[in-house]
Amino acid sequence: MSNNLPDFMTDPNAVLKDKDHQWRYNRIPDYTKVNATFEQEKTHTHEEGSLEWLVSNLVKNWEKEMSYKLRADQIRTINQEKYRFSVNGKEWQNIDDMLKIGTYNALIGDTELYKASELDFSESHKLFKRALRTFSWEVIKVYSGPPVVAFKWRHWGFHSGDLSVKLGDDKKLEAYATNEVIEVFGVTVAKVNDKFEIEDLETFYDPTDMLRQMSKNKKDTSAKLNEMTPSGKCPFNPAA
């Protein structure tokens, strides 16, 4: 079976072997620590060849490419002509949008506790790298196979560094490290072609959940959280 599949479906680190591609910061990222933490802390072990195993490999390679490759035409996990991405039924983003603003900004957007519009790609990644020791991801369950793949996932990390988020209008959300595990859950529906390249990627989750967990130990200098906490708003559309 594996012989008929692209390497990014059978090896979670396949794209890290693309030495001739252009990588952010002029180097291939080191996932040694992230991979080791994942193996130690994951809650599910999927059998090799299972749908969960295959989807996990695909998404892990997609994340590596989206986070660290500079050129859209070198991202192998997507159909570059058709690829689009959305969160919670909002507007679709294309590959150029994601490469410009970064995966964190694309996934979280503008909420009461985070303002993607106030952070560029580099700032958003540094924010979470400083606050979280690692940020691991795992597939919990796959509900349907290709070409439309629906799956539930878990994203987690140990909150070991202080949080500082620019909220606009000279406001900041600042909080001390909780020294606790932060975790969020969601569902993603991906459409892939016959080469297993992603064409559509729709993700559904509460984008403020992670920031709520990380802001438990709010600093006195931080903007008041009770002024920004949603009141009767749908968690999947904070701007509504």
BELZI-V619611 format. One record per helix or strand of 2 or more residues. SS is the DSSP state (h for helix, s for strand). FROM is the first residue (numbers start at 1). TO is the last residue. Records with the same first field share a line. If there is no record, write none. Layout:
# BELZI-V619611
SS=FROM-TO + FROM-TO
This chain:
# BELZI-V619611
h=2-4 + 7-10 + 14-17 + 24-26 + 32-41 + 51-68 + 72-74 + 95-101 + 103-108 + 116-118 + 121-131 + 209-214 + 225-227
s=84-87 + 110-111 + 114-115 + 136-144 + 148-159 + 163-168 + 171-176 + 181-192 + 198-204 + 217-218
